[in-house]
Amino acid sequence: MVQYFRDSYRELTQKVTWPTWTELQKTTLVVIAGSVFLACTVALMDFVWIKLLGVLYGS
C-alpha cells in the first residue's frame, strides 16, 4: 500500500504534464462559453415548447 502511494505521488509530481496558466485560462473560457451556449439553447427550446403547447391546448 505504501508503495502504491509513493508511485502515485511520483507520477503526479514528475510524470504528469500540467497545463500552463495561459492554457488553463483559455480552456476555462471555452468551457464557460460552451456552458452558456448550451444553457441558452435549452432555454430557447423550453420557450418554444411552452408556446407550442399553449397553442395546442389553447392556454
PyMOL Python script that loads the backbone (N, CA, C, O; Angstrom):
from pymol import cmd

cmd.read_pdbstr("""\
ATOM      1  N   MET A   1       0.821  -1.187   0.000  1.00  0.00           N
ATOM      2  CA  MET A   1       0.000   0.000   0.000  1.00  0.00           C
ATOM      3  C   MET A   1       0.872   1.262   0.000  1.00  0.00           C
ATOM      4  O   MET A   1       0.586   2.231  -0.702  1.00  0.00           O
ATOM      5  N   VAL A   2       1.915   1.226   0.783  1.00  0.00           N
ATOM      6  CA  VAL A   2       2.834   2.368   0.851  1.00  0.00           C
ATOM      7  C   VAL A   2       3.482   2.594  -0.511  1.00  0.00           C
ATOM      8  O   VAL A   2       3.626   3.735  -0.951  1.00  0.00           O
ATOM      9  N   GLN A   3       3.870   1.520  -1.173  1.00  0.00           N
ATOM     10  CA  GLN A   3       4.492   1.634  -2.494  1.00  0.00           C
ATOM     11  C   GLN A   3       3.519   2.264  -3.495  1.00  0.00           C
ATOM     12  O   GLN A   3       3.917   3.060  -4.345  1.00  0.00           O
ATOM     13  N   TYR A   4       2.251   1.898  -3.382  1.00  0.00           N
ATOM     14  CA  TYR A   4       1.227   2.469  -4.265  1.00  0.00           C
ATOM     15  C   TYR A   4       1.169   3.986  -4.105  1.00  0.00           C
ATOM     16  O   TYR A   4       1.147   4.712  -5.099  1.00  0.00           O
ATOM     17  N   PHE A   5       1.145   4.471  -2.863  1.00  0.00           N
ATOM     18  CA  PHE A   5       1.078   5.912  -2.631  1.00  0.00           C
ATOM     19  C   PHE A   5       2.353   6.606  -3.081  1.00  0.00           C
ATOM     20  O   PHE A   5       2.295   7.723  -3.595  1.00  0.00           O
ATOM     21  N   ARG A   6       3.488   5.977  -2.901  1.00  0.00           N
ATOM     22  CA  ARG A   6       4.746   6.555  -3.389  1.00  0.00           C
ATOM     23  C   ARG A   6       4.726   6.677  -4.909  1.00  0.00           C
ATOM     24  O   ARG A   6       5.097   7.712  -5.463  1.00  0.00           O
ATOM     25  N   ASP A   7       4.292   5.616  -5.573  1.00  0.00           N
ATOM     26  CA  ASP A   7       4.227   5.642  -7.035  1.00  0.00           C
ATOM     27  C   ASP A   7       3.222   6.679  -7.523  1.00  0.00           C
ATOM     28  O   ASP A   7       3.475   7.380  -8.503  1.00  0.00           O
ATOM     29  N   SER A   8       2.103   6.775  -6.852  1.00  0.00           N
ATOM     30  CA  SER A   8       1.085   7.758  -7.235  1.00  0.00           C
ATOM     31  C   SER A   8       1.621   9.168  -7.076  1.00  0.00           C
ATOM     32  O   SER A   8       1.434  10.011  -7.954  1.00  0.00           O
ATOM     33  N   TYR A   9       2.287   9.427  -5.960  1.00  0.00           N
ATOM     34  CA  TYR A   9       2.863  10.753  -5.728  1.00  0.00           C
ATOM     35  C   TYR A   9       3.919  11.076  -6.778  1.00  0.00           C
ATOM     36  O   TYR A   9       3.946  12.183  -7.315  1.00  0.00           O
ATOM     37  N   ARG A  10       4.777  10.121  -7.068  1.00  0.00           N
ATOM     38  CA  ARG A  10       5.828  10.341  -8.065  1.00  0.00           C
ATOM     39  C   ARG A  10       5.218  10.616  -9.443  1.00  0.00           C
ATOM     40  O   ARG A  10       5.698  11.475 -10.183  1.00  0.00           O
ATOM     41  N   GLU A  11       4.172   9.890  -9.772  1.00  0.00           N
ATOM     42  CA  GLU A  11       3.535  10.103 -11.070  1.00  0.00           C
ATOM     43  C   GLU A  11       2.931  11.506 -11.154  1.00  0.00           C
ATOM     44  O   GLU A  11       3.060  12.180 -12.176  1.00  0.00           O
ATOM     45  N   LEU A  12       2.278  11.939 -10.088  1.00  0.00           N
ATOM     46  CA  LEU A  12       1.659  13.269 -10.092  1.00  0.00           C
ATOM     47  C   LEU A  12       2.678  14.395 -10.131  1.00  0.00           C
ATOM     48  O   LEU A  12       2.425  15.437 -10.736  1.00  0.00           O
ATOM     49  N   THR A  13       3.825  14.201  -9.492  1.00  0.00           N
ATOM     50  CA  THR A  13       4.803  15.283  -9.419  1.00  0.00           C
ATOM     51  C   THR A  13       5.830  15.261 -10.547  1.00  0.00           C
ATOM     52  O   THR A  13       6.413  16.298 -10.861  1.00  0.00           O
ATOM     53  N   GLN A  14       6.065  14.098 -11.166  1.00  0.00           N
ATOM     54  CA  GLN A  14       7.139  14.025 -12.148  1.00  0.00           C
ATOM     55  C   GLN A  14       6.679  13.645 -13.552  1.00  0.00           C
ATOM     56  O   GLN A  14       7.302  14.054 -14.532  1.00  0.00           O
ATOM     57  N   LYS A  15       5.609  12.876 -13.668  1.00  0.00           N
ATOM     58  CA  LYS A  15       5.229  12.357 -14.978  1.00  0.00           C
ATOM     59  C   LYS A  15       4.055  13.093 -15.610  1.00  0.00           C
ATOM     60  O   LYS A  15       3.900  13.075 -16.831  1.00  0.00           O
ATOM     61  N   VAL A  16       3.237  13.732 -14.803  1.00  0.00           N
ATOM     62  CA  VAL A  16       2.063  14.419 -15.329  1.00  0.00           C
ATOM     63  C   VAL A  16       2.481  15.767 -15.894  1.00  0.00           C
ATOM     64  O   VAL A  16       3.263  16.491 -15.278  1.00  0.00           O
ATOM     65  N   THR A  17       1.960  16.099 -17.063  1.00  0.00           N
ATOM     66  CA  THR A  17       2.215  17.405 -17.652  1.00  0.00           C
ATOM     67  C   THR A  17       1.042  18.319 -17.326  1.00  0.00           C
ATOM     68  O   THR A  17      -0.058  18.145 -17.850  1.00  0.00           O
ATOM     69  N   TRP A  18       1.283  19.277 -16.470  1.00  0.00           N
ATOM     70  CA  TRP A  18       0.224  20.189 -16.061  1.00  0.00           C
ATOM     71  C   TRP A  18       0.126  21.338 -17.061  1.00  0.00           C
ATOM     72  O   TRP A  18       1.140  21.751 -17.623  1.00  0.00           O
ATOM     73  N   PRO A  19      -1.084  21.863 -17.291  1.00  0.00           N
ATOM     74  CA  PRO A  19      -1.220  22.976 -18.238  1.00  0.00           C
ATOM     75  C   PRO A  19      -0.618  24.259 -17.662  1.00  0.00           C
ATOM     76  O   PRO A  19      -0.541  24.456 -16.450  1.00  0.00           O
ATOM     77  N   THR A  20      -0.200  25.115 -18.586  1.00  0.00           N
ATOM     78  CA  THR A  20       0.302  26.420 -18.149  1.00  0.00           C
ATOM     79  C   THR A  20      -0.884  27.294 -17.745  1.00  0.00           C
ATOM     80  O   THR A  20      -2.037  26.950 -18.006  1.00  0.00           O
ATOM     81  N   TRP A  21      -0.591  28.419 -17.109  1.00  0.00           N
ATOM     82  CA  TRP A  21      -1.647  29.322 -16.674  1.00  0.00           C
ATOM     83  C   TRP A  21      -2.449  29.836 -17.880  1.00  0.00           C
ATOM     84  O   TRP A  21      -3.672  29.951 -17.799  1.00  0.00           O
ATOM     85  N   THR A  22      -1.786  30.139 -18.974  1.00  0.00           N
ATOM     86  CA  THR A  22      -2.460  30.623 -20.178  1.00  0.00           C
ATOM     87  C   THR A  22      -3.366  29.546 -20.776  1.00  0.00           C
ATOM     88  O   THR A  22      -4.500  29.830 -21.162  1.00  0.00           O
ATOM     89  N   GLU A  23      -2.869  28.325 -20.850  1.00  0.00           N
ATOM     90  CA  GLU A  23      -3.686  27.219 -21.365  1.00  0.00           C
ATOM     91  C   GLU A  23      -4.911  26.993 -20.483  1.00  0.00           C
ATOM     92  O   GLU A  23      -6.007  26.738 -20.982  1.00  0.00           O
ATOM     93  N   LEU A  24      -4.719  27.089 -19.184  1.00  0.00           N
ATOM     94  CA  LEU A  24      -5.812  26.903 -18.247  1.00  0.00           C
ATOM     95  C   LEU A  24      -6.880  27.978 -18.425  1.00  0.00           C
ATOM     96  O   LEU A  24      -8.073  27.677 -18.390  1.00  0.00           O
ATOM     97  N   GLN A  25      -6.464  29.221 -18.616  1.00  0.00           N
ATOM     98  CA  GLN A  25      -7.407  30.312 -18.831  1.00  0.00           C
ATOM     99  C   GLN A  25      -8.194  30.118 -20.131  1.00  0.00           C
ATOM    100  O   GLN A  25      -9.406  30.326 -20.165  1.00  0.00           O
ATOM    101  N   LYS A  26      -7.507  29.723 -21.186  1.00  0.00           N
ATOM    102  CA  LYS A  26      -8.167  29.526 -22.478  1.00  0.00           C
ATOM    103  C   LYS A  26      -9.194  28.406 -22.419  1.00  0.00           C
ATOM    104  O   LYS A  26     -10.317  28.561 -22.899  1.00  0.00           O
ATOM    105  N   THR A  27      -8.812  27.279 -21.833  1.00  0.00           N
ATOM    106  CA  THR A  27      -9.752  26.168 -21.769  1.00  0.00           C
ATOM    107  C   THR A  27     -10.916  26.468 -20.829  1.00  0.00           C
ATOM    108  O   THR A  27     -12.030  25.990 -21.046  1.00  0.00           O
ATOM    109  N   THR A  28     -10.665  27.255 -19.790  1.00  0.00           N
ATOM    110  CA  THR A  28     -11.748  27.670 -18.897  1.00  0.00           C
ATOM    111  C   THR A  28     -12.745  28.533 -19.650  1.00  0.00           C
ATOM    112  O   THR A  28     -13.953  28.369 -19.480  1.00  0.00           O
ATOM    113  N   LEU A  29     -12.263  29.449 -20.478  1.00  0.00           N
ATOM    114  CA  LEU A  29     -13.162  30.295 -21.274  1.00  0.00           C
ATOM    115  C   LEU A  29     -13.974  29.465 -22.262  1.00  0.00           C
ATOM    116  O   LEU A  29     -15.149  29.750 -22.494  1.00  0.00           O
ATOM    117  N   VAL A  30     -13.362  28.449 -22.840  1.00  0.00           N
ATOM    118  CA  VAL A  30     -14.082  27.572 -23.762  1.00  0.00           C
ATOM    119  C   VAL A  30     -15.200  26.840 -23.029  1.00  0.00           C
ATOM    120  O   VAL A  30     -16.310  26.726 -23.549  1.00  0.00           O
ATOM    121  N   VAL A  31     -14.918  26.347 -21.830  1.00  0.00           N
ATOM    122  CA  VAL A  31     -15.935  25.642 -21.052  1.00  0.00           C
ATOM    123  C   VAL A  31     -17.065  26.589 -20.657  1.00  0.00           C
ATOM    124  O   VAL A  31     -18.235  26.213 -20.734  1.00  0.00           O
ATOM    125  N   ILE A  32     -16.738  27.800 -20.240  1.00  0.00           N
ATOM    126  CA  ILE A  32     -17.764  28.775 -19.859  1.00  0.00           C
ATOM    127  C   ILE A  32     -18.615  29.141 -21.068  1.00  0.00           C
ATOM    128  O   ILE A  32     -19.842  29.182 -20.967  1.00  0.00           O
ATOM    129  N   ALA A  33     -17.989  29.405 -22.200  1.00  0.00           N
ATOM    130  CA  ALA A  33     -18.735  29.756 -23.409  1.00  0.00           C
ATOM    131  C   ALA A  33     -19.636  28.603 -23.847  1.00  0.00           C
ATOM    132  O   ALA A  33     -20.785  28.827 -24.229  1.00  0.00           O
ATOM    133  N   GLY A  34     -19.132  27.389 -23.796  1.00  0.00           N
ATOM    134  CA  GLY A  34     -19.943  26.228 -24.158  1.00  0.00           C
ATOM    135  C   GLY A  34     -21.119  26.044 -23.216  1.00  0.00           C
ATOM    136  O   GLY A  34     -22.217  25.694 -23.649  1.00  0.00           O
ATOM    137  N   SER A  35     -20.898  26.275 -21.944  1.00  0.00           N
ATOM    138  CA  SER A  35     -21.977  26.149 -20.960  1.00  0.00           C
ATOM    139  C   SER A  35     -23.055  27.198 -21.179  1.00  0.00           C
ATOM    140  O   SER A  35     -24.244  26.893 -21.091  1.00  0.00           O
ATOM    141  N   VAL A  36     -22.656  28.421 -21.461  1.00  0.00           N
ATOM    142  CA  VAL A  36     -23.619  29.493 -21.718  1.00  0.00           C
ATOM    143  C   VAL A  36     -24.400  29.193 -22.991  1.00  0.00           C
ATOM    144  O   VAL A  36     -25.616  29.382 -23.027  1.00  0.00           O
ATOM    145  N   PHE A  37     -23.723  28.730 -24.027  1.00  0.00           N
ATOM    146  CA  PHE A  37     -24.393  28.390 -25.274  1.00  0.00           C
ATOM    147  C   PHE A  37     -25.408  27.272 -25.058  1.00  0.00           C
ATOM    148  O   PHE A  37     -26.538  27.356 -25.539  1.00  0.00           O
ATOM    149  N   LEU A  38     -25.012  26.238 -24.346  1.00  0.00           N
ATOM    150  CA  LEU A  38     -25.915  25.126 -24.075  1.00  0.00           C
ATOM    151  C   LEU A  38     -27.110  25.576 -23.236  1.00  0.00           C
ATOM    152  O   LEU A  38     -28.238  25.161 -23.500  1.00  0.00           O
ATOM    153  N   ALA A  39     -26.879  26.411 -22.238  1.00  0.00           N
ATOM    154  CA  ALA A  39     -27.967  26.917 -21.402  1.00  0.00           C
ATOM    155  C   ALA A  39     -28.940  27.754 -22.223  1.00  0.00           C
ATOM    156  O   ALA A  39     -30.153  27.637 -22.047  1.00  0.00           O
ATOM    157  N   CYS A  40     -28.432  28.591 -23.110  1.00  0.00           N
ATOM    158  CA  CYS A  40     -29.301  29.405 -23.968  1.00  0.00           C
ATOM    159  C   CYS A  40     -30.095  28.526 -24.931  1.00  0.00           C
ATOM    160  O   CYS A  40     -31.272  28.784 -25.182  1.00  0.00           O
ATOM    161  N   THR A  41     -29.459  27.499 -25.464  1.00  0.00           N
ATOM    162  CA  THR A  41     -30.153  26.584 -26.371  1.00  0.00           C
ATOM    163  C   THR A  41     -31.291  25.865 -25.657  1.00  0.00           C
ATOM    164  O   THR A  41     -32.391  25.763 -26.198  1.00  0.00           O
ATOM    165  N   VAL A  42     -31.043  25.371 -24.463  1.00  0.00           N
ATOM    166  CA  VAL A  42     -32.084  24.686 -23.695  1.00  0.00           C
ATOM    167  C   VAL A  42     -33.198  25.658 -23.325  1.00  0.00           C
ATOM    168  O   VAL A  42     -34.374  25.299 -23.393  1.00  0.00           O
ATOM    169  N   ALA A  43     -32.852  26.876 -22.939  1.00  0.00           N
ATOM    170  CA  ALA A  43     -33.864  27.879 -22.594  1.00  0.00           C
ATOM    171  C   ALA A  43     -34.729  28.210 -23.810  1.00  0.00           C
ATOM    172  O   ALA A  43     -35.945  28.348 -23.680  1.00  0.00           O
ATOM    173  N   LEU A  44     -34.124  28.339 -24.976  1.00  0.00           N
ATOM    174  CA  LEU A  44     -34.880  28.620 -26.197  1.00  0.00           C
ATOM    175  C   LEU A  44     -35.805  27.450 -26.533  1.00  0.00           C
ATOM    176  O   LEU A  44     -36.965  27.658 -26.891  1.00  0.00           O
ATOM    177  N   MET A  45     -35.299  26.230 -26.421  1.00  0.00           N
ATOM    178  CA  MET A  45     -36.138  25.057 -26.690  1.00  0.00           C
ATOM    179  C   MET A  45     -37.307  24.994 -25.707  1.00  0.00           C
ATOM    180  O   MET A  45     -38.423  24.650 -26.096  1.00  0.00           O
ATOM    181  N   ASP A  46     -37.064  25.318 -24.452  1.00  0.00           N
ATOM    182  CA  ASP A  46     -38.115  25.329 -23.442  1.00  0.00           C
ATOM    183  C   ASP A  46     -39.169  26.387 -23.778  1.00  0.00           C
ATOM    184  O   ASP A  46     -40.368  26.124 -23.681  1.00  0.00           O
ATOM    185  N   PHE A  47     -38.727  27.567 -24.169  1.00  0.00           N
ATOM    186  CA  PHE A  47     -39.645  28.650 -24.527  1.00  0.00           C
ATOM    187  C   PHE A  47     -40.525  28.255 -25.717  1.00  0.00           C
ATOM    188  O   PHE A  47     -41.740  28.452 -25.692  1.00  0.00           O
ATOM    189  N   VAL A  48     -39.908  27.705 -26.744  1.00  0.00           N
ATOM    190  CA  VAL A  48     -40.656  27.281 -27.932  1.00  0.00           C
ATOM    191  C   VAL A  48     -41.641  26.169 -27.571  1.00  0.00           C
ATOM    192  O   VAL A  48     -42.780  26.182 -28.036  1.00  0.00           O
ATOM    193  N   TRP A  49     -41.223  25.224 -26.760  1.00  0.00           N
ATOM    194  CA  TRP A  49     -42.089  24.115 -26.360  1.00  0.00           C
ATOM    195  C   TRP A  49     -43.296  24.630 -25.568  1.00  0.00           C
ATOM    196  O   TRP A  49     -44.418  24.171 -25.784  1.00  0.00           O
ATOM    197  N   ILE A  50     -43.074  25.575 -24.659  1.00  0.00           N
ATOM    198  CA  ILE A  50     -44.177  26.145 -23.877  1.00  0.00           C
ATOM    199  C   ILE A  50     -45.150  26.874 -24.790  1.00  0.00           C
ATOM    200  O   ILE A  50     -46.363  26.728 -24.638  1.00  0.00           O
ATOM    201  N   LYS A  51     -44.647  27.649 -25.726  1.00  0.00           N
ATOM    202  CA  LYS A  51     -45.521  28.377 -26.658  1.00  0.00           C
ATOM    203  C   LYS A  51     -46.303  27.393 -27.546  1.00  0.00           C
ATOM    204  O   LYS A  51     -47.492  27.595 -27.792  1.00  0.00           O
ATOM    205  N   LEU A  52     -45.650  26.348 -28.019  1.00  0.00           N
ATOM    206  CA  LEU A  52     -46.300  25.359 -28.863  1.00  0.00           C
ATOM    207  C   LEU A  52     -47.400  24.635 -28.095  1.00  0.00           C
ATOM    208  O   LEU A  52     -48.492  24.436 -28.627  1.00  0.00           O
ATOM    209  N   LEU A  53     -47.135  24.246 -26.878  1.00  0.00           N
ATOM    210  CA  LEU A  53     -48.160  23.581 -26.064  1.00  0.00           C
ATOM    211  C   LEU A  53     -49.306  24.551 -25.735  1.00  0.00           C
ATOM    212  O   LEU A  53     -50.464  24.142 -25.656  1.00  0.00           O
ATOM    213  N   GLY A  54     -48.980  25.823 -25.546  1.00  0.00           N
ATOM    214  CA  GLY A  54     -50.027  26.824 -25.301  1.00  0.00           C
ATOM    215  C   GLY A  54     -50.957  26.950 -26.499  1.00  0.00           C
ATOM    216  O   GLY A  54     -52.170  27.079 -26.331  1.00  0.00           O
ATOM    217  N   VAL A  55     -50.406  26.915 -27.692  1.00  0.00           N
ATOM    218  CA  VAL A  55     -51.222  26.990 -28.910  1.00  0.00           C
ATOM    219  C   VAL A  55     -52.054  25.722 -29.058  1.00  0.00           C
ATOM    220  O   VAL A  55     -53.238  25.793 -29.388  1.00  0.00           O
ATOM    221  N   LEU A  56     -51.449  24.571 -28.818  1.00  0.00           N
ATOM    222  CA  LEU A  56     -52.154  23.315 -28.980  1.00  0.00           C
ATOM    223  C   LEU A  56     -53.294  23.130 -27.961  1.00  0.00           C
ATOM    224  O   LEU A  56     -54.349  22.595 -28.303  1.00  0.00           O
ATOM    225  N   TYR A  57     -53.085  23.564 -26.736  1.00  0.00           N
ATOM    226  CA  TYR A  57     -54.089  23.381 -25.700  1.00  0.00           C
ATOM    227  C   TYR A  57     -54.935  24.632 -25.451  1.00  0.00           C
ATOM    228  O   TYR A  57     -55.815  24.622 -24.589  1.00  0.00           O
ATOM    229  N   GLY A  58     -54.681  25.688 -26.185  1.00  0.00           N
ATOM    230  CA  GLY A  58     -55.480  26.900 -26.111  1.00  0.00           C
ATOM    231  C   GLY A  58     -55.349  27.681 -24.835  1.00  0.00           C
ATOM    232  O   GLY A  58     -56.318  28.295 -24.387  1.00  0.00           O
ATOM    233  N   SER A  59     -54.182  27.676 -24.236  1.00  0.00           N
ATOM    234  CA  SER A  59     -53.980  28.414 -22.989  1.00  0.00           C
ATOM    235  C   SER A  59     -53.575  29.846 -23.268  1.00  0.00           C
ATOM    236  O   SER A  59     -53.362  30.620 -22.335  1.00  0.00           O
TER     237      SER A  59
END
""", "prot")
cmd.dss("prot")
cmd.show_as("cartoon", "prot")
cmd.util.cbc("prot")
cmd.orient("prot")
